[in-house]
Amino acid sequence: MPNVNLGATGLQVSKLGFGTFDFGVPSLHITPREGARILKESLKLGVRYWDTSEDYGSHAHIAAALELVPRKTVTISTKTDARDPEEAGKTVKVFLRELGTDYLDIVLLHLVKSNWIRGCRPVLKRLGEFKAVGLVKAVGLSTHSVAAVREAARFDEVDVIMTICCKADQAMIDAFPEHIPLEDGSMRQMLDATEIAHRNGKGVIAMKVLGTSAPPLVADYSSSIQWVARLGSVDAMVIGMRNLDQVRKNLRAISSA
């Protein structure tokens, strides 16, 4: 799987990103050592982008994996729930320690809602200060909101936007709102917003490609993944995975797009 440019960030990522949410689910019993093995093997398969968050419980798994592979061979994104600049500054230092790395590739404000998109700019600016000293390479936000993507597309402080993007028409969204948590607007409007962001040089990463296991999307998972892979306004996608069989399955789907 070749690397792709992530907007104008100067970073390159694999088209498929390894979402590590499942690593932190207690009932799955995936230890940091086992998670590290899976991530190392996924890298051999071409998955060079790993995604985590402070609330996933998977920082330890990625830290263990970084003991097995050269740091520069992977791009890592993590997310913070910080809602003020001081807290954001503290989380960067915590993330560096927890991940066992000298720098963070991407730091995102986690799940920014439309009613806070303008208020988040001072926090983004604080994160941006770490870019100047080489501790962070790119900053941005994750969101389920069309309005938030539209606003963030214009922000100089934003390098990367991670947002919900899936092959769902309005009827599917209405039928499975708990599985396709679009905050506002339609999926068509979300695609329009990502196109604006992409034109403005933002790196665009799709998440919730299968929703949160939305039955219609999972039932035709190859088509669901390929649909997102073909979007010109989306650089990469993050899919939650827990084993190498899932990695191979998703790689096959993208390769067929």
C-alpha positions in Angstrom: 0.0 0.0 0.0 1.7 3.2 -1.1 1.8 6.3 1.1 -0.3 9.3 0.2 0.2 13.0 1.0 -1.8 14.3 3.9 -3.0 17.6 2.6 -0.3 20.3 2.8 1.1 19.0 6.1 4.2 17.4 4.5 3.3 14.1 6.2 2.7 10.9 4.3 0.4 8.2 5.5 -0.9 4.9 4.3 -4.4 5.1 2.8 -5.5 2.7 5.5 -5.0 3.8 9.1 -5.0 1.4 12.0 -7.6 2.5 14.5 -6.6 1.2 17.9 -9.8 1.7 19.9 -10.3 -2.0 20.3 -6.9 -2.5 21.9 -8.1 -0.6 24.9 -11.4 -2.5 25.4 -10.9 -4.6 28.6 -13.2 -7.5 27.5 -11.0 -8.1 24.4 -7.9 -8.7 26.6 -5.4 -7.3 24.0 -2.2 -6.7 26.0 0.3 -4.0 25.0 2.7 -6.8 24.0 0.0 -8.4 21.7 -1.0 -5.1 20.3 2.6 -4.2 19.5 2.9 -7.5 17.6 -0.2 -6.8 15.6 1.0 -3.3 14.8 4.4 -4.4 13.8 3.0 -7.0 11.4 0.5 -4.5 10.0 3.4 -2.3 9.2 4.9 -5.1 7.2 1.7 -5.2 5.3 1.9 -1.5 4.5 -0.2 0.1 7.2 2.1 2.9 8.2 -0.5 5.1 9.9 -1.6 4.3 13.5 -4.4 6.2 15.2 -5.1 6.4 18.9 -6.6 8.8 21.6 -6.1 9.6 25.2 -9.4 7.9 26.0 -8.8 4.7 24.0 -6.4 3.1 26.5 -4.1 2.1 23.6 -1.2 4.5 24.1 0.7 1.7 25.9 0.2 -0.6 22.9 1.6 1.9 20.5 4.5 2.7 22.8 5.3 -1.1 22.9 5.1 -1.2 19.1 7.6 1.7 18.8 10.1 -0.4 20.7 9.9 -2.9 17.8 10.0 -0.6 14.7 11.9 2.5 13.7 10.0 5.6 14.7 10.2 7.3 11.3 8.5 4.4 9.6 5.1 5.2 11.0 2.9 8.2 11.4 0.9 8.4 14.6 -2.2 10.5 15.4 -3.6 10.9 18.9 -6.4 13.0 20.3 -7.0 15.2 23.4 -10.2 16.1 25.1 -8.6 19.3 26.3 -10.9 22.3 26.2 -8.6 25.1 27.2 -5.0 26.0 26.2 -3.3 25.2 29.4 -4.8 21.7 29.6 -3.8 21.1 25.9 -0.2 22.0 26.7 -0.1 19.6 29.5 -1.6 16.7 27.4 1.1 17.1 24.8 3.8 16.4 27.4 1.8 13.5 28.8 1.3 12.0 25.3 5.0 12.2 24.6 5.8 10.3 27.8 3.0 7.7 27.4 3.8 7.0 23.7 7.5 6.9 24.4 8.4 9.2 21.5 10.3 12.4 21.0 7.6 13.9 18.8 4.0 13.5 17.9 3.0 13.5 14.2 -0.6 14.6 14.6 -2.5 15.9 17.6 -6.2 16.4 17.2 -8.9 18.0 19.4 -11.3 15.1 20.0 -14.9 15.3 18.8 -15.3 19.0 18.4 -19.0 19.9 18.2 -20.5 22.6 16.2 -21.2 24.8 19.2 -17.5 24.9 20.1 -15.8 25.1 16.8 -15.0 28.8 17.0 -14.2 28.6 20.7 -11.6 25.9 20.1 -9.3 28.2 18.2 -7.2 29.3 21.2 -6.7 25.6 22.1 -5.6 24.9 18.5 -3.2 27.9 18.7 -1.6 26.5 21.9 -1.1 23.1 20.2 0.4 24.9 17.2 3.1 26.3 19.5 4.5 22.9 19.8 5.1 22.7 16.1 7.6 25.5 16.3 9.8 23.5 18.6 9.4 20.2 16.7 7.4 18.3 19.3 4.3 18.2 17.0 4.2 18.1 13.2 0.5 18.8 12.6 -2.6 19.8 14.6 -6.3 19.7 13.9 -9.6 18.2 15.1 -11.9 15.3 14.8 -15.7 15.9 14.5 -19.0 14.5 13.5 -20.3 17.9 12.4 -20.7 19.3 8.9 -20.7 22.8 10.3 -17.5 22.2 12.2 -15.7 20.9 9.1 -16.9 24.0 7.1 -15.5 26.3 9.8 -12.3 24.4 10.3 -11.6 24.4 6.6 -10.9 28.1 6.9 -8.8 28.0 10.1 -5.1 28.7 9.7 -4.6 26.8 12.9 -5.9 23.5 11.4 -3.7 21.2 9.4 -5.8 18.0 9.6 -9.5 17.2 9.9 -10.7 13.8 10.8 -14.4 13.4 10.2 -17.2 10.9 9.8 -17.5 9.8 6.2 -19.4 6.8 4.9 -21.6 5.5 2.1 -24.8 6.3 3.8 -27.9 8.1 2.3 -30.3 9.9 4.5 -32.6 6.9 4.8 -29.8 4.8 6.2 -28.8 7.6 8.6 -32.4 8.0 9.8 -32.7 4.2 10.3 -29.4 3.8 12.2 -28.7 7.1 14.0 -26.9 5.3 16.8 -24.5 3.7 14.2 -24.0 6.7 12.0 -23.6 9.6 14.5 -23.7 12.5 12.1 -24.2 15.6 14.3 -25.8 17.8 11.6 -26.4 18.1 7.9 -26.3 15.3 5.4 -23.5 13.0 4.1 -23.6 14.9 0.8 -23.1 18.1 2.7 -20.2 16.5 4.6 -18.5 15.6 1.3 -19.0 19.1 0.1 -17.3 20.4 3.3 -14.4 18.0 2.9 -13.9 19.2 -0.6 -13.5 22.7 0.6 -11.1 21.6 3.3 -9.1 19.6 0.8 -8.9 22.5 -1.6 -7.6 24.7 1.3 -4.7 22.2 1.9 -6.1 20.5 4.9 -5.3 16.8 5.4 -8.7 15.0 5.4 -9.0 11.7 7.2 -12.3 9.7 7.1 -13.5 7.9 10.2 -16.6 5.8 10.9 -16.2 4.4 7.4 -18.4 1.5 8.5 -20.2 3.7 11.1 -20.1 2.1 14.5 -20.7 -1.3 12.8 -23.8 0.0 11.0 -25.5 -3.2 9.7 -25.9 -2.1 6.0 -22.4 -0.8 5.8 -20.9 -3.9 7.4 -23.0 -6.3 5.3 -21.4 -4.8 2.2 -18.1 -3.8 3.8 -15.9 -4.0 0.7 -18.2 -1.6 -1.2 -18.4 0.7 1.8 -14.6 0.9 2.1 -14.1 1.3 -1.6 -16.6 4.1 -1.9 -14.6 6.1 0.7 -11.3 5.1 -0.9 -12.4 6.6 -4.2 -13.3 10.1 -2.8 -10.9 12.7 -4.1 -11.4 14.9 -1.0 -10.3 12.2 1.4 -6.6 11.5 1.8 -6.8 8.5 4.1 -9.2 6.5 6.3 -9.0 5.1 9.8 -10.8 1.8 10.5 -10.9 0.2 13.9 -9.2 -3.2 13.8 -8.2 -5.8 16.4 -6.3 -8.5 14.5 -4.3 -9.1 11.3 -7.2 -10.9 9.6 -9.1 -7.6 9.7 -6.1 -5.7 8.5 -5.7 -8.0 5.5 -9.4 -7.9 4.7 -9.5 -4.1 4.7 -6.3 -3.8 2.6 -7.9 -6.1 0.0 -11.0 -3.9 -0.1 -9.0 -0.7 -0.6 -6.7 -2.3 -3.1 -9.7 -3.2 -5.2 -11.0 0.4 -5.2 
